[in-house]
Amino acid sequence: MGEGSQIFNYTRWNKVQNPDRMTRIGEAAEQFMGKQVSPKQKRYGAVLEVWKQVMPEELSRHCEIIDISGGQLTVRVDSPSYKYELHLCSSEILKELQRQCPRVRLTKIKLIDA
């Protein structure tokens, strides 16, 4: 048997043995999304909703939540003046987020430049 036919037999065997490999990967991804991402999305989605409610409209157009982890809400701000304005009201915003979203356990709002 030649080298080419051995490779052909090997690839043919792999296709026969693992015909539903993509299905298993898809199932694993679905399980991950259901067990890991969805619960976090529920918790953090509440933060986004409260954020929209408490932020002044003009200020919210210049700010974007980019991360929630370790009790810290990280917000990117597109200009120094809006960053300063958000800094001035961030303690009140944090208190409201803590009150309405206690499961997230926020302790800090970090502001970063865009």
Secondary structure by P-SEA (a helix, b strand, c coil): ccaaaaaaaaaaaaaaaccaaaaaaaaaaaaaaacccaaaaaaaaaaaaaaaaaccaaaaaacccccccccbbbbbbccaaaaaaaaaaaaaaaaaaaaacccccccbbbbbcc
